[in-house]
Amino acid sequence: MKIGEKIRAAREDMDLSQEEVSSLIPINQSSYSKIERDIQEPNLEQLRRICQILKLDPAYLLMLDKFENTNNEDLLFAKEIKNLYQRIYKNKTPD
């Protein structure tokens, strides 16, 4: 599940509208809608406020648990693969 989907599900579980949450952050409703649809990423302050308002664990929201068993060697290897991919496909990033 993507970040926006998790945020939307938490908001709906709390029976809040997008307008209510966006006014508490505060950002405009259109920008908040883009966050829920994974079109726009929240900045750090917006992310902090969203977690506070919707009572979300940032580690859950950012899927940090996926990396708990990752060591430095794995991270370096992943970085090398990303760099190789970018060199081959000219500044395109993998999804």
Secondary structure as UniProt FT lines:
FT   HELIX           3..13
FT   TURN            14..15
FT   HELIX           18..24
FT   TURN            25..26
FT   HELIX           29..36
FT   TURN            37..38
FT   HELIX           44..54
FT   HELIX           58..61
FT   TURN            62..63
FT   HELIX           64..67
FT   TURN            68..69
FT   HELIX           72..88
FT   TURN            89..90
//
